[in-house]
Amino acid sequence: MNNLYLLNEDTKFQLGCNEVCRRIYNHFASLHRENGTFRSSVKTLASALGYSESGIRYWLSLLKDAKVITITRRGGYYDFDVNHNVSFITSNH
């Protein structure tokens, strides 16, 4: 069975993740490349990605702890900034 990990290349921190995590990060990285720091709500992200708000919050918390994204709360919205020195790696463990 293949395991998927997100690697923060700046800190060498590895986070076990899944396709939900990968889709969220890739969505953020795409928005960031187009717009720089961007603003969104959890509800908007959940709707855009097709996941529950609680699932989005869970992965946002983990991605923030891994220093892959920074989040600043602005009322009902969040400002997001994305670290692009991130890789996804797989292992056969």
HTML snippet that shows the backbone in 3Dmol.js (N, CA, C, O; Angstrom):
<script src="https://3Dmol.org/build/3Dmol-min.js"></script>
<div id="view" style="width:600px;height:400px;position:relative"></div>
<script>
const pdb = `
ATOM      1  N   MET A   1       0.843  -1.180   0.000  1.00  0.00           N
ATOM      2  CA  MET A   1       0.000   0.000   0.000  1.00  0.00           C
ATOM      3  C   MET A   1       0.892   1.248   0.000  1.00  0.00           C
ATOM      4  O   MET A   1       1.863   1.322   0.752  1.00  0.00           O
ATOM      5  N   ASN A   2       0.560   2.208  -0.833  1.00  0.00           N
ATOM      6  CA  ASN A   2       1.315   3.456  -0.902  1.00  0.00           C
ATOM      7  C   ASN A   2       0.784   4.456   0.111  1.00  0.00           C
ATOM      8  O   ASN A   2      -0.425   4.641   0.248  1.00  0.00           O
ATOM      9  N   ASN A   3       1.699   5.093   0.815  1.00  0.00           N
ATOM     10  CA  ASN A   3       1.347   6.172   1.732  1.00  0.00           C
ATOM     11  C   ASN A   3       1.762   7.486   1.104  1.00  0.00           C
ATOM     12  O   ASN A   3       2.814   7.571   0.470  1.00  0.00           O
ATOM     13  N   LEU A   4       0.946   8.505   1.274  1.00  0.00           N
ATOM     14  CA  LEU A   4       1.211   9.823   0.717  1.00  0.00           C
ATOM     15  C   LEU A   4       1.627  10.758   1.844  1.00  0.00           C
ATOM     16  O   LEU A   4       1.007  10.784   2.907  1.00  0.00           O
ATOM     17  N   TYR A   5       2.685  11.524   1.596  1.00  0.00           N
ATOM     18  CA  TYR A   5       3.182  12.490   2.572  1.00  0.00           C
ATOM     19  C   TYR A   5       3.360  13.842   1.913  1.00  0.00           C
ATOM     20  O   TYR A   5       3.737  13.937   0.745  1.00  0.00           O
ATOM     21  N   LEU A   6       3.087  14.870   2.668  1.00  0.00           N
ATOM     22  CA  LEU A   6       3.378  16.235   2.258  1.00  0.00           C
ATOM     23  C   LEU A   6       4.676  16.614   2.952  1.00  0.00           C
ATOM     24  O   LEU A   6       4.803  16.431   4.163  1.00  0.00           O
ATOM     25  N   LEU A   7       5.631  17.132   2.214  1.00  0.00           N
ATOM     26  CA  LEU A   7       6.930  17.507   2.762  1.00  0.00           C
ATOM     27  C   LEU A   7       7.124  19.005   2.617  1.00  0.00           C
ATOM     28  O   LEU A   7       7.127  19.535   1.506  1.00  0.00           O
ATOM     29  N   ASN A   8       7.287  19.691   3.753  1.00  0.00           N
ATOM     30  CA  ASN A   8       7.655  21.107   3.739  1.00  0.00           C
ATOM     31  C   ASN A   8       9.168  21.133   3.571  1.00  0.00           C
ATOM     32  O   ASN A   8       9.906  20.804   4.500  1.00  0.00           O
ATOM     33  N   GLU A   9       9.630  21.524   2.388  1.00  0.00           N
ATOM     34  CA  GLU A   9      11.060  21.462   2.090  1.00  0.00           C
ATOM     35  C   GLU A   9      11.872  22.487   2.877  1.00  0.00           C
ATOM     36  O   GLU A   9      13.081  22.318   3.037  1.00  0.00           O
ATOM     37  N   ASP A  10      11.232  23.544   3.370  1.00  0.00           N
ATOM     38  CA  ASP A  10      11.940  24.536   4.179  1.00  0.00           C
ATOM     39  C   ASP A  10      12.291  23.994   5.559  1.00  0.00           C
ATOM     40  O   ASP A  10      13.393  24.215   6.061  1.00  0.00           O
ATOM     41  N   THR A  11      11.348  23.284   6.165  1.00  0.00           N
ATOM     42  CA  THR A  11      11.541  22.796   7.533  1.00  0.00           C
ATOM     43  C   THR A  11      11.821  21.297   7.599  1.00  0.00           C
ATOM     44  O   THR A  11      12.159  20.777   8.662  1.00  0.00           O
ATOM     45  N   LYS A  12      11.683  20.603   6.476  1.00  0.00           N
ATOM     46  CA  LYS A  12      11.836  19.135   6.382  1.00  0.00           C
ATOM     47  C   LYS A  12      10.767  18.396   7.180  1.00  0.00           C
ATOM     48  O   LYS A  12      10.939  17.227   7.524  1.00  0.00           O
ATOM     49  N   PHE A  13       9.666  19.079   7.473  1.00  0.00           N
ATOM     50  CA  PHE A  13       8.558  18.469   8.209  1.00  0.00           C
ATOM     51  C   PHE A  13       7.716  17.651   7.241  1.00  0.00           C
ATOM     52  O   PHE A  13       7.338  18.134   6.174  1.00  0.00           O
ATOM     53  N   GLN A  14       7.425  16.409   7.619  1.00  0.00           N
ATOM     54  CA  GLN A  14       6.576  15.536   6.820  1.00  0.00           C
ATOM     55  C   GLN A  14       5.238  15.364   7.507  1.00  0.00           C
ATOM     56  O   GLN A  14       5.161  15.205   8.725  1.00  0.00           O
ATOM     57  N   LEU A  15       4.190  15.398   6.710  1.00  0.00           N
ATOM     58  CA  LEU A  15       2.836  15.220   7.216  1.00  0.00           C
ATOM     59  C   LEU A  15       2.175  14.122   6.407  1.00  0.00           C
ATOM     60  O   LEU A  15       2.072  14.226   5.185  1.00  0.00           O
ATOM     61  N   GLY A  16       1.723  13.064   7.083  1.00  0.00           N
ATOM     62  CA  GLY A  16       0.954  12.040   6.394  1.00  0.00           C
ATOM     63  C   GLY A  16      -0.351  12.648   5.921  1.00  0.00           C
ATOM     64  O   GLY A  16      -1.045  13.313   6.690  1.00  0.00           O
ATOM     65  N   CYS A  17      -0.687  12.425   4.671  1.00  0.00           N
ATOM     66  CA  CYS A  17      -1.911  13.048   4.158  1.00  0.00           C
ATOM     67  C   CYS A  17      -2.605  12.099   3.189  1.00  0.00           C
ATOM     68  O   CYS A  17      -2.184  10.957   3.005  1.00  0.00           O
ATOM     69  N   ASN A  18      -3.660  12.587   2.584  1.00  0.00           N
ATOM     70  CA  ASN A  18      -4.428  11.807   1.623  1.00  0.00           C
ATOM     71  C   ASN A  18      -4.776  12.705   0.438  1.00  0.00           C
ATOM     72  O   ASN A  18      -4.283  13.829   0.338  1.00  0.00           O
ATOM     73  N   GLU A  19      -5.618  12.210  -0.449  1.00  0.00           N
ATOM     74  CA  GLU A  19      -5.972  12.985  -1.642  1.00  0.00           C
ATOM     75  C   GLU A  19      -6.728  14.267  -1.294  1.00  0.00           C
ATOM     76  O   GLU A  19      -6.627  15.254  -2.021  1.00  0.00           O
ATOM     77  N   VAL A  20      -7.476  14.268  -0.202  1.00  0.00           N
ATOM     78  CA  VAL A  20      -8.173  15.488   0.224  1.00  0.00           C
ATOM     79  C   VAL A  20      -7.145  16.566   0.534  1.00  0.00           C
ATOM     80  O   VAL A  20      -7.272  17.703   0.078  1.00  0.00           O
ATOM     81  N   CYS A  21      -6.133  16.211   1.303  1.00  0.00           N
ATOM     82  CA  CYS A  21      -5.058  17.143   1.646  1.00  0.00           C
ATOM     83  C   CYS A  21      -4.375  17.650   0.381  1.00  0.00           C
ATOM     84  O   CYS A  21      -4.135  18.849   0.242  1.00  0.00           O
ATOM     85  N   ARG A  22      -4.062  16.743  -0.538  1.00  0.00           N
ATOM     86  CA  ARG A  22      -3.391  17.132  -1.778  1.00  0.00           C
ATOM     87  C   ARG A  22      -4.266  18.083  -2.597  1.00  0.00           C
ATOM     88  O   ARG A  22      -3.769  19.074  -3.131  1.00  0.00           O
ATOM     89  N   ARG A  23      -5.555  17.791  -2.698  1.00  0.00           N
ATOM     90  CA  ARG A  23      -6.453  18.668  -3.466  1.00  0.00           C
ATOM     91  C   ARG A  23      -6.552  20.048  -2.835  1.00  0.00           C
ATOM     92  O   ARG A  23      -6.541  21.054  -3.544  1.00  0.00           O
ATOM     93  N   ILE A  24      -6.649  20.108  -1.506  1.00  0.00           N
ATOM     94  CA  ILE A  24      -6.728  21.403  -0.827  1.00  0.00           C
ATOM     95  C   ILE A  24      -5.454  22.197  -1.080  1.00  0.00           C
ATOM     96  O   ILE A  24      -5.516  23.367  -1.456  1.00  0.00           O
ATOM     97  N   TYR A  25      -4.296  21.567  -0.877  1.00  0.00           N
ATOM     98  CA  TYR A  25      -3.038  22.288  -1.094  1.00  0.00           C
ATOM     99  C   TYR A  25      -2.918  22.754  -2.546  1.00  0.00           C
ATOM    100  O   TYR A  25      -2.570  23.908  -2.792  1.00  0.00           O
ATOM    101  N   ASN A  26      -3.198  21.881  -3.500  1.00  0.00           N
ATOM    102  CA  ASN A  26      -3.081  22.264  -4.914  1.00  0.00           C
ATOM    103  C   ASN A  26      -4.042  23.389  -5.274  1.00  0.00           C
ATOM    104  O   ASN A  26      -3.698  24.268  -6.063  1.00  0.00           O
ATOM    105  N   HIS A  27      -5.243  23.370  -4.702  1.00  0.00           N
ATOM    106  CA  HIS A  27      -6.214  24.450  -4.926  1.00  0.00           C
ATOM    107  C   HIS A  27      -5.660  25.765  -4.383  1.00  0.00           C
ATOM    108  O   HIS A  27      -5.706  26.791  -5.063  1.00  0.00           O
ATOM    109  N   PHE A  28      -5.141  25.732  -3.167  1.00  0.00           N
ATOM    110  CA  PHE A  28      -4.555  26.937  -2.565  1.00  0.00           C
ATOM    111  C   PHE A  28      -3.365  27.438  -3.374  1.00  0.00           C
ATOM    112  O   PHE A  28      -3.251  28.635  -3.639  1.00  0.00           O
ATOM    113  N   ALA A  29      -2.480  26.527  -3.764  1.00  0.00           N
ATOM    114  CA  ALA A  29      -1.290  26.932  -4.518  1.00  0.00           C
ATOM    115  C   ALA A  29      -1.685  27.569  -5.843  1.00  0.00           C
ATOM    116  O   ALA A  29      -1.063  28.540  -6.273  1.00  0.00           O
ATOM    117  N   SER A  30      -2.708  27.034  -6.489  1.00  0.00           N
ATOM    118  CA  SER A  30      -3.188  27.595  -7.750  1.00  0.00           C
ATOM    119  C   SER A  30      -3.753  28.998  -7.549  1.00  0.00           C
ATOM    120  O   SER A  30      -3.427  29.914  -8.303  1.00  0.00           O
ATOM    121  N   LEU A  31      -4.597  29.166  -6.537  1.00  0.00           N
ATOM    122  CA  LEU A  31      -5.161  30.491  -6.245  1.00  0.00           C
ATOM    123  C   LEU A  31      -4.062  31.482  -5.890  1.00  0.00           C
ATOM    124  O   LEU A  31      -4.110  32.642  -6.301  1.00  0.00           O
ATOM    125  N   HIS A  32      -3.073  31.027  -5.129  1.00  0.00           N
ATOM    126  CA  HIS A  32      -1.981  31.900  -4.704  1.00  0.00           C
ATOM    127  C   HIS A  32      -1.133  32.335  -5.893  1.00  0.00           C
ATOM    128  O   HIS A  32      -0.733  33.497  -5.974  1.00  0.00           O
ATOM    129  N   ARG A  33      -0.852  31.414  -6.819  1.00  0.00           N
ATOM    130  CA  ARG A  33      -0.064  31.769  -8.008  1.00  0.00           C
ATOM    131  C   ARG A  33      -0.793  32.806  -8.851  1.00  0.00           C
ATOM    132  O   ARG A  33      -0.162  33.683  -9.440  1.00  0.00           O
ATOM    133  N   GLU A  34      -2.122  32.709  -8.911  1.00  0.00           N
ATOM    134  CA  GLU A  34      -2.915  33.641  -9.717  1.00  0.00           C
ATOM    135  C   GLU A  34      -3.103  34.987  -9.031  1.00  0.00           C
ATOM    136  O   GLU A  34      -3.122  36.022  -9.697  1.00  0.00           O
ATOM    137  N   ASN A  35      -3.243  34.985  -7.698  1.00  0.00           N
ATOM    138  CA  ASN A  35      -3.680  36.188  -6.991  1.00  0.00           C
ATOM    139  C   ASN A  35      -2.771  36.659  -5.867  1.00  0.00           C
ATOM    140  O   ASN A  35      -3.008  37.737  -5.321  1.00  0.00           O
ATOM    141  N   GLY A  36      -1.759  35.919  -5.500  1.00  0.00           N
ATOM    142  CA  GLY A  36      -1.001  36.231  -4.295  1.00  0.00           C
ATOM    143  C   GLY A  36      -1.824  35.800  -3.089  1.00  0.00           C
ATOM    144  O   GLY A  36      -2.625  34.870  -3.185  1.00  0.00           O
ATOM    145  N   THR A  37      -1.634  36.466  -1.959  1.00  0.00           N
ATOM    146  CA  THR A  37      -2.439  36.158  -0.779  1.00  0.00           C
ATOM    147  C   THR A  37      -3.907  36.333  -1.148  1.00  0.00           C
ATOM    148  O   THR A  37      -4.270  37.317  -1.792  1.00  0.00           O
ATOM    149  N   PHE A  38      -4.745  35.398  -0.749  1.00  0.00           N
ATOM    150  CA  PHE A  38      -6.154  35.461  -1.136  1.00  0.00           C
ATOM    151  C   PHE A  38      -7.042  35.289   0.081  1.00  0.00           C
ATOM    152  O   PHE A  38      -6.606  34.810   1.128  1.00  0.00           O
ATOM    153  N   ARG A  39      -8.301  35.690  -0.077  1.00  0.00           N
ATOM    154  CA  ARG A  39      -9.283  35.658   1.006  1.00  0.00           C
ATOM    155  C   ARG A  39     -10.410  34.700   0.631  1.00  0.00           C
ATOM    156  O   ARG A  39     -10.875  34.674  -0.508  1.00  0.00           O
ATOM    157  N   SER A  40     -10.832  33.917   1.615  1.00  0.00           N
ATOM    158  CA  SER A  40     -11.935  32.992   1.395  1.00  0.00           C
ATOM    159  C   SER A  40     -12.554  32.624   2.736  1.00  0.00           C
ATOM    160  O   SER A  40     -11.986  32.890   3.795  1.00  0.00           O
ATOM    161  N   SER A  41     -13.715  32.015   2.671  1.00  0.00           N
ATOM    162  CA  SER A  41     -14.347  31.461   3.871  1.00  0.00           C
ATOM    163  C   SER A  41     -14.247  29.942   3.802  1.00  0.00           C
ATOM    164  O   SER A  41     -14.034  29.374   2.731  1.00  0.00           O
ATOM    165  N   VAL A  42     -14.400  29.298   4.933  1.00  0.00           N
ATOM    166  CA  VAL A  42     -14.382  27.839   4.972  1.00  0.00           C
ATOM    167  C   VAL A  42     -15.544  27.297   4.147  1.00  0.00           C
ATOM    168  O   VAL A  42     -15.400  26.293   3.450  1.00  0.00           O
ATOM    169  N   LYS A  43     -16.683  27.957   4.223  1.00  0.00           N
ATOM    170  CA  LYS A  43     -17.860  27.517   3.469  1.00  0.00           C
ATOM    171  C   LYS A  43     -17.594  27.557   1.965  1.00  0.00           C
ATOM    172  O   LYS A  43     -17.961  26.629   1.245  1.00  0.00           O
ATOM    173  N   THR A  44     -16.958  28.625   1.489  1.00  0.00           N
ATOM    174  CA  THR A  44     -16.643  28.746   0.068  1.00  0.00           C
ATOM    175  C   THR A  44     -15.658  27.665  -0.358  1.00  0.00           C
ATOM    176  O   THR A  44     -15.818  27.057  -1.417  1.00  0.00           O
ATOM    177  N   LEU A  45     -14.642  27.428   0.462  1.00  0.00           N
ATOM    178  CA  LEU A  45     -13.668  26.378   0.146  1.00  0.00           C
ATOM    179  C   LEU A  45     -14.330  25.003   0.108  1.00  0.00           C
ATOM    180  O   LEU A  45     -14.067  24.206  -0.793  1.00  0.00           O
ATOM    181  N   ALA A  46     -15.188  24.730   1.086  1.00  0.00           N
ATOM    182  CA  ALA A  46     -15.876  23.444   1.137  1.00  0.00           C
ATOM    183  C   ALA A  46     -16.730  23.247  -0.112  1.00  0.00           C
ATOM    184  O   ALA A  46     -16.753  22.161  -0.692  1.00  0.00           O
ATOM    185  N   SER A  47     -17.421  24.287  -0.515  1.00  0.00           N
ATOM    186  CA  SER A  47     -18.263  24.214  -1.703  1.00  0.00           C
ATOM    187  C   SER A  47     -17.423  24.018  -2.966  1.00  0.00           C
ATOM    188  O   SER A  47     -17.768  23.200  -3.819  1.00  0.00           O
ATOM    189  N   ALA A  48     -16.337  24.755  -3.087  1.00  0.00           N
ATOM    190  CA  ALA A  48     -15.487  24.674  -4.279  1.00  0.00           C
ATOM    191  C   ALA A  48     -14.818  23.309  -4.411  1.00  0.00           C
ATOM    192  O   ALA A  48     -14.646  22.802  -5.520  1.00  0.00           O
ATOM    193  N   LEU A  49     -14.444  22.718  -3.283  1.00  0.00           N
ATOM    194  CA  LEU A  49     -13.711  21.453  -3.310  1.00  0.00           C
ATOM    195  C   LEU A  49     -14.598  20.226  -3.131  1.00  0.00           C
ATOM    196  O   LEU A  49     -14.161  19.100  -3.366  1.00  0.00           O
ATOM    197  N   GLY A  50     -15.846  20.446  -2.713  1.00  0.00           N
ATOM    198  CA  GLY A  50     -16.769  19.330  -2.548  1.00  0.00           C
ATOM    199  C   GLY A  50     -16.564  18.527  -1.276  1.00  0.00           C
ATOM    200  O   GLY A  50     -16.857  17.332  -1.244  1.00  0.00           O
ATOM    201  N   TYR A  51     -16.061  19.172  -0.219  1.00  0.00           N
ATOM    202  CA  TYR A  51     -15.851  18.511   1.065  1.00  0.00           C
ATOM    203  C   TYR A  51     -16.656  19.221   2.145  1.00  0.00           C
ATOM    204  O   TYR A  51     -17.148  20.330   1.938  1.00  0.00           O
ATOM    205  N   SER A  52     -16.785  18.575   3.293  1.00  0.00           N
ATOM    206  CA  SER A  52     -17.508  19.187   4.406  1.00  0.00           C
ATOM    207  C   SER A  52     -16.676  20.316   5.005  1.00  0.00           C
ATOM    208  O   SER A  52     -15.450  20.330   4.892  1.00  0.00           O
ATOM    209  N   GLU A  53     -17.356  21.253   5.640  1.00  0.00           N
ATOM    210  CA  GLU A  53     -16.653  22.354   6.308  1.00  0.00           C
ATOM    211  C   GLU A  53     -15.754  21.823   7.419  1.00  0.00           C
ATOM    212  O   GLU A  53     -14.649  22.329   7.613  1.00  0.00           O
ATOM    213  N   SER A  54     -16.214  20.808   8.150  1.00  0.00           N
ATOM    214  CA  SER A  54     -15.383  20.254   9.227  1.00  0.00           C
ATOM    215  C   SER A  54     -14.132  19.588   8.651  1.00  0.00           C
ATOM    216  O   SER A  54     -13.058  19.679   9.245  1.00  0.00           O
ATOM    217  N   GLY A  55     -14.258  18.928   7.515  1.00  0.00           N
ATOM    218  CA  GLY A  55     -13.095  18.325   6.864  1.00  0.00           C
ATOM    219  C   GLY A  55     -12.101  19.377   6.408  1.00  0.00           C
ATOM    220  O   GLY A  55     -10.891  19.198   6.553  1.00  0.00           O
ATOM    221  N   ILE A  56     -12.607  20.475   5.856  1.00  0.00           N
ATOM    222  CA  ILE A  56     -11.737  21.577   5.428  1.00  0.00           C
ATOM    223  C   ILE A  56     -11.027  22.167   6.642  1.00  0.00           C
ATOM    224  O   ILE A  56      -9.819  22.398   6.599  1.00  0.00           O
ATOM    225  N   ARG A  57     -11.768  22.415   7.731  1.00  0.00           N
ATOM    226  CA  ARG A  57     -11.152  22.971   8.945  1.00  0.00           C
ATOM    227  C   ARG A  57     -10.048  22.058   9.487  1.00  0.00           C
ATOM    228  O   ARG A  57      -8.990  22.529   9.906  1.00  0.00           O
ATOM    229  N   TYR A  58     -10.306  20.756   9.474  1.00  0.00           N
ATOM    230  CA  TYR A  58      -9.325  19.783   9.959  1.00  0.00           C
ATOM    231  C   TYR A  58      -8.021  19.904   9.175  1.00  0.00           C
ATOM    232  O   TYR A  58      -6.949  20.028   9.767  1.00  0.00           O
ATOM    233  N   TRP A  59      -8.107  19.868   7.852  1.00  0.00           N
ATOM    234  CA  TRP A  59      -6.895  19.932   7.040  1.00  0.00           C
ATOM    235  C   TRP A  59      -6.253  21.309   7.087  1.00  0.00           C
ATOM    236  O   TRP A  59      -5.028  21.410   7.018  1.00  0.00           O
ATOM    237  N   LEU A  60      -7.039  22.372   7.201  1.00  0.00           N
ATOM    238  CA  LEU A  60      -6.453  23.710   7.347  1.00  0.00           C
ATOM    239  C   LEU A  60      -5.593  23.777   8.601  1.00  0.00           C
ATOM    240  O   LEU A  60      -4.497  24.339   8.585  1.00  0.00           O
ATOM    241  N   SER A  61      -6.093  23.203   9.680  1.00  0.00           N
ATOM    242  CA  SER A  61      -5.348  23.195  10.936  1.00  0.00           C
ATOM    243  C   SER A  61      -4.025  22.446  10.782  1.00  0.00           C
ATOM    244  O   SER A  61      -2.985  22.920  11.240  1.00  0.00           O
ATOM    245  N   LEU A  62      -4.061  21.284  10.141  1.00  0.00           N
ATOM    246  CA  LEU A  62      -2.835  20.503   9.948  1.00  0.00           C
ATOM    247  C   LEU A  62      -1.861  21.202   9.005  1.00  0.00           C
ATOM    248  O   LEU A  62      -0.656  21.212   9.255  1.00  0.00           O
ATOM    249  N   LEU A  63      -2.374  21.785   7.925  1.00  0.00           N
ATOM    250  CA  LEU A  63      -1.505  22.489   6.976  1.00  0.00           C
ATOM    251  C   LEU A  63      -0.879  23.721   7.621  1.00  0.00           C
ATOM    252  O   LEU A  63       0.267  24.067   7.334  1.00  0.00           O
ATOM    253  N   LYS A  64      -1.638  24.376   8.491  1.00  0.00           N
ATOM    254  CA  LYS A  64      -1.100  25.533   9.213  1.00  0.00           C
ATOM    255  C   LYS A  64      -0.003  25.089  10.180  1.00  0.00           C
ATOM    256  O   LYS A  64       1.055  25.715  10.243  1.00  0.00           O
ATOM    257  N   ASP A  65      -0.247  24.020  10.932  1.00  0.00           N
ATOM    258  CA  ASP A  65       0.753  23.508  11.878  1.00  0.00           C
ATOM    259  C   ASP A  65       2.032  23.065  11.167  1.00  0.00           C
ATOM    260  O   ASP A  65       3.123  23.165  11.729  1.00  0.00           O
ATOM    261  N   ALA A  66       1.900  22.576   9.935  1.00  0.00           N
ATOM    262  CA  ALA A  66       3.060  22.140   9.151  1.00  0.00           C
ATOM    263  C   ALA A  66       3.752  23.318   8.466  1.00  0.00           C
ATOM    264  O   ALA A  66       4.730  23.137   7.741  1.00  0.00           O
ATOM    265  N   LYS A  67       3.240  24.517   8.702  1.00  0.00           N
ATOM    266  CA  LYS A  67       3.785  25.747   8.112  1.00  0.00           C
ATOM    267  C   LYS A  67       3.773  25.712   6.584  1.00  0.00           C
ATOM    268  O   LYS A  67       4.670  26.235   5.924  1.00  0.00           O
ATOM    269  N   VAL A  68       2.732  25.083   6.046  1.00  0.00           N
ATOM    270  CA  VAL A  68       2.533  25.022   4.604  1.00  0.00           C
ATOM    271  C   VAL A  68       1.663  26.192   4.158  1.00  0.00           C
ATOM    272  O   VAL A  68       1.813  26.696   3.045  1.00  0.00           O
ATOM    273  N   ILE A  69       0.757  26.620   5.029  1.00  0.00           N
ATOM    274  CA  ILE A  69      -0.070  27.800   4.770  1.00  0.00           C
ATOM    275  C   ILE A  69      -0.049  28.679   6.014  1.00  0.00           C
ATOM    276  O   ILE A  69       0.187  28.204   7.124  1.00  0.00           O
ATOM    277  N   THR A  70      -0.297  29.958   5.810  1.00  0.00           N
ATOM    278  CA  THR A  70      -0.548  30.856   6.935  1.00  0.00           C
ATOM    279  C   THR A  70      -1.973  31.355   6.793  1.00  0.00           C
ATOM    280  O   THR A  70      -2.457  31.604   5.689  1.00  0.00           O
ATOM    281  N   ILE A  71      -2.629  31.496   7.924  1.00  0.00           N
ATOM    282  CA  ILE A  71      -4.031  31.895   7.955  1.00  0.00           C
ATOM    283  C   ILE A  71      -4.176  33.079   8.893  1.00  0.00           C
ATOM    284  O   ILE A  71      -3.700  33.049  10.027  1.00  0.00           O
ATOM    285  N   THR A  72      -4.839  34.123   8.410  1.00  0.00           N
ATOM    286  CA  THR A  72      -5.163  35.277   9.238  1.00  0.00           C
ATOM    287  C   THR A  72      -6.667  35.481   9.166  1.00  0.00           C
ATOM    288  O   THR A  72      -7.226  35.644   8.081  1.00  0.00           O
ATOM    289  N   ARG A  73      -7.321  35.472  10.322  1.00  0.00           N
ATOM    290  CA  ARG A  73      -8.776  35.635  10.351  1.00  0.00           C
ATOM    291  C   ARG A  73      -9.146  37.092  10.146  1.00  0.00           C
ATOM    292  O   ARG A  73      -8.560  37.984  10.761  1.00  0.00           O
ATOM    293  N   ARG A  74     -10.115  37.327   9.285  1.00  0.00           N
ATOM    294  CA  ARG A  74     -10.643  38.662   8.986  1.00  0.00           C
ATOM    295  C   ARG A  74     -12.167  38.592   9.008  1.00  0.00           C
ATOM    296  O   ARG A  74     -12.800  38.421   7.966  1.00  0.00           O
ATOM    297  N   GLY A  75     -12.753  38.724  10.196  1.00  0.00           N
ATOM    298  CA  GLY A  75     -14.208  38.611  10.301  1.00  0.00           C
ATOM    299  C   GLY A  75     -14.635  37.191   9.978  1.00  0.00           C
ATOM    300  O   GLY A  75     -14.148  36.243  10.593  1.00  0.00           O
ATOM    301  N   GLY A  76     -15.542  37.032   9.020  1.00  0.00           N
ATOM    302  CA  GLY A  76     -16.011  35.712   8.610  1.00  0.00           C
ATOM    303  C   GLY A  76     -15.137  35.071   7.552  1.00  0.00           C
ATOM    304  O   GLY A  76     -15.446  33.985   7.061  1.00  0.00           O
ATOM    305  N   TYR A  77     -14.055  35.730   7.200  1.00  0.00           N
ATOM    306  CA  TYR A  77     -13.168  35.231   6.153  1.00  0.00           C
ATOM    307  C   TYR A  77     -11.769  35.026   6.701  1.00  0.00           C
ATOM    308  O   TYR A  77     -11.446  35.465   7.805  1.00  0.00           O
ATOM    309  N   TYR A  78     -10.952  34.360   5.921  1.00  0.00           N
ATOM    310  CA  TYR A  78      -9.548  34.145   6.253  1.00  0.00           C
ATOM    311  C   TYR A  78      -8.694  34.619   5.086  1.00  0.00           C
ATOM    312  O   TYR A  78      -9.067  34.456   3.925  1.00  0.00           O
ATOM    313  N   ASP A  79      -7.555  35.201   5.403  1.00  0.00           N
ATOM    314  CA  ASP A  79      -6.543  35.493   4.396  1.00  0.00           C
ATOM    315  C   ASP A  79      -5.566  34.326   4.412  1.00  0.00           C
ATOM    316  O   ASP A  79      -5.080  33.927   5.471  1.00  0.00           O
ATOM    317  N   PHE A  80      -5.283  33.783   3.236  1.00  0.00           N
ATOM    318  CA  PHE A  80      -4.400  32.631   3.107  1.00  0.00           C
ATOM    319  C   PHE A  80      -3.145  33.008   2.341  1.00  0.00           C
ATOM    320  O   PHE A  80      -3.204  33.722   1.340  1.00  0.00           O
ATOM    321  N   ASP A  81      -2.021  32.527   2.816  1.00  0.00           N
ATOM    322  CA  ASP A  81      -0.758  32.633   2.099  1.00  0.00           C
ATOM    323  C   ASP A  81      -0.193  31.214   2.027  1.00  0.00           C
ATOM    324  O   ASP A  81      -0.385  30.425   2.952  1.00  0.00           O
ATOM    325  N   VAL A  82       0.492  30.892   0.952  1.00  0.00           N
ATOM    326  CA  VAL A  82       0.903  29.518   0.692  1.00  0.00           C
ATOM    327  C   VAL A  82       2.416  29.424   0.526  1.00  0.00           C
ATOM    328  O   VAL A  82       3.028  30.241  -0.162  1.00  0.00           O
ATOM    329  N   ASN A  83       3.003  28.427   1.159  1.00  0.00           N
ATOM    330  CA  ASN A  83       4.417  28.103   0.973  1.00  0.00           C
ATOM    331  C   ASN A  83       4.508  27.199  -0.258  1.00  0.00           C
ATOM    332  O   ASN A  83       3.873  26.145  -0.298  1.00  0.00           O
ATOM    333  N   HIS A  84       5.285  27.596  -1.250  1.00  0.00           N
ATOM    334  CA  HIS A  84       5.393  26.796  -2.471  1.00  0.00           C
ATOM    335  C   HIS A  84       6.547  25.798  -2.437  1.00  0.00           C
ATOM    336  O   HIS A  84       6.731  25.048  -3.395  1.00  0.00           O
ATOM    337  N   ASN A  85       7.321  25.772  -1.364  1.00  0.00           N
ATOM    338  CA  ASN A  85       8.409  24.801  -1.226  1.00  0.00           C
ATOM    339  C   ASN A  85       7.882  23.529  -0.582  1.00  0.00           C
ATOM    340  O   ASN A  85       8.331  23.120   0.488  1.00  0.00           O
ATOM    341  N   VAL A  86       6.924  22.918  -1.256  1.00  0.00           N
ATOM    342  CA  VAL A  86       6.241  21.739  -0.740  1.00  0.00           C
ATOM    343  C   VAL A  86       6.264  20.659  -1.819  1.00  0.00           C
ATOM    344  O   VAL A  86       6.092  20.942  -3.004  1.00  0.00           O
ATOM    345  N   SER A  87       6.475  19.435  -1.393  1.00  0.00           N
ATOM    346  CA  SER A  87       6.437  18.291  -2.307  1.00  0.00           C
ATOM    347  C   SER A  87       5.502  17.241  -1.734  1.00  0.00           C
ATOM    348  O   SER A  87       5.268  17.182  -0.527  1.00  0.00           O
ATOM    349  N   PHE A  88       4.978  16.422  -2.616  1.00  0.00           N
ATOM    350  CA  PHE A  88       4.223  15.253  -2.190  1.00  0.00           C
ATOM    351  C   PHE A  88       5.067  14.037  -2.537  1.00  0.00           C
ATOM    352  O   PHE A  88       5.543  13.897  -3.663  1.00  0.00           O
ATOM    353  N   ILE A  89       5.244  13.169  -1.568  1.00  0.00           N
ATOM    354  CA  ILE A  89       6.045  11.968  -1.777  1.00  0.00           C
ATOM    355  C   ILE A  89       5.225  10.748  -1.374  1.00  0.00           C
ATOM    356  O   ILE A  89       4.316  10.839  -0.549  1.00  0.00           O
ATOM    357  N   THR A  90       5.554   9.628  -1.959  1.00  0.00           N
ATOM    358  CA  THR A  90       4.875   8.380  -1.612  1.00  0.00           C
ATOM    359  C   THR A  90       5.905   7.382  -1.111  1.00  0.00           C
ATOM    360  O   THR A  90       7.081   7.440  -1.473  1.00  0.00           O
ATOM    361  N   SER A  91       5.444   6.476  -0.279  1.00  0.00           N
ATOM    362  CA  SER A  91       6.294   5.381   0.186  1.00  0.00           C
ATOM    363  C   SER A  91       5.474   4.103   0.164  1.00  0.00           C
ATOM    364  O   SER A  91       4.244   4.144   0.205  1.00  0.00           O
ATOM    365  N   ASN A  92       6.137   3.002   0.102  1.00  0.00           N
ATOM    366  CA  ASN A  92       5.469   1.696   0.038  1.00  0.00           C
ATOM    367  C   ASN A  92       5.472   0.994   1.385  1.00  0.00           C
ATOM    368  O   ASN A  92       5.659  -0.222   1.440  1.00  0.00           O
ATOM    369  N   HIS A  93       5.272   1.723   2.465  1.00  0.00           N
ATOM    370  CA  HIS A  93       5.285   1.114   3.805  1.00  0.00           C
ATOM    371  C   HIS A  93       3.904   0.713   4.209  1.00  0.00           C
ATOM    372  O   HIS A  93       3.710   0.184   5.303  1.00  0.00           O
TER     373      HIS A  93
END
`;
const viewer = $3Dmol.createViewer("view");
viewer.addModel(pdb, "pdb");
viewer.setStyle({}, {cartoon: {color: "spectrum"}});
viewer.zoomTo();
viewer.render();
</script>
